[in-house]
Amino acid sequence: MPKEKTRIATTGLIKRFDGKNALDGVDLEVRDGEILTLIGPSGSGKTLLLKTILGLVTPDAGEIEVGGEAVLSLSGAERDEYLKQFGILFQRSGLFDGMPVWENIGFRLLQKSGASRKEVREAAIEKLRAVGLSPDVCDLYPAELSGGMQKRVGIARALAGDPSILFLDEPTAGLDPIMSNVINDLILQNVRDLGSTVIAVTSNLVTARRISDRIAMLHEGRVVWCGDVDAVEQSDNPYLDQFWHKRKDGPIQMPVSSLTF
Ligand SMILES: Nc1ncnc2c1ncn2[C@@H]1O[C@H](COP(=O)(O)OP(=O)(O)OP(=O)(O)O)[C@@H](O)[C@H]1O
């Protein structure tokens, strides 16, 4: 069988804050066209890893290759070009309060020269349809939308411009189980249609199970397990076992101060 192509690779990625390694030698390979989901306890480095790949955070050591090219040394203009291949759903959807839905979705397209506002609006309506929302939503403001609709608009914005790589940070956080499943299916359908490569971050293990081809678990800034989603249940990795089955006891120690009663 031909070896699957690697789309994103990090090697020995280290990021220190206040003398502590928040990323502690992350080696990760994301294959072309797959959905890889990062799971792990709060503070394990999931969002930080996405930010580092995007160049929003500069690592202290390590390499990042995307499409076979080293990206850490890119200059300003090269970086702008590099970022065009990404669609990003931020935690809490990250919508701009002062912009109607269609401008939120078309934000990047509006900045591109050549596209008229009418064209961008049409493109935004098409993406609204792709996430199951009617064109009527176009002129509403984010505050007028439910949490589930905000997530859909966030996904529509991530999909605008048909990116070949999608980063989805907590796509179902704060949603009820039914809306979470609607969003899971929307993600799967759109990703399959586009053929994008996806890194998702989620604390929702139902979402992880539903959307992922592979799962990588982070703990204290390291990948402690990575494998096919179907292999999770059979794994005897103590970190994965504790996290996946939500066990209180195991190698993952939760700081008492972070527990709420
Ligand atoms: N800009 C920053 N300055 C200082 N520390 C940071 C910064 N960004 C991240 N960290 C630290 O890096 C660690 C990893 O953070 P990160 O946001 O990646 O966690 P996470 O796994 O996404 O957690 P959560 O599931 O709670 O969102 C944390 O200890 C965090 O406090």
The ligand as an ORCA input file, in Angstrom:
! r2SCAN-3c Opt
* xyz 0 1
  N       0.744     33.268     26.013
  C       0.950     32.455     27.052
  N       1.637     32.870     28.124
  C       1.885     32.039     29.177
  N       1.463     30.755     29.217
  C       0.775     30.285     28.173
  C       0.482     31.097     27.036
  N      -0.225     30.343     26.144
  C      -0.353     29.117     26.706
  N       0.231     29.086     27.923
  C       0.300     27.928     28.816
  O       0.567     26.780     28.033
  C      -0.147     25.659     28.551
  C      -0.949     25.037     27.447
  O      -2.044     25.894     27.116
  P      -3.138     25.523     26.049
  O      -4.021     26.715     25.895
  O      -2.521     24.977     24.837
  O      -3.938     24.357     26.789
  P      -5.091     23.438     26.248
  O      -4.600     22.042     26.246
  O      -5.619     23.974     24.964
  O      -6.165     23.610     27.416
  P      -7.758     23.878     27.416
  O      -8.365     22.526     27.086
  O      -8.036     24.269     28.832
  O      -8.070     24.936     26.407
  C      -0.957     26.155     29.718
  O      -0.279     25.868     30.911
  C      -1.041     27.641     29.485
  O      -1.174     28.344     30.695
*
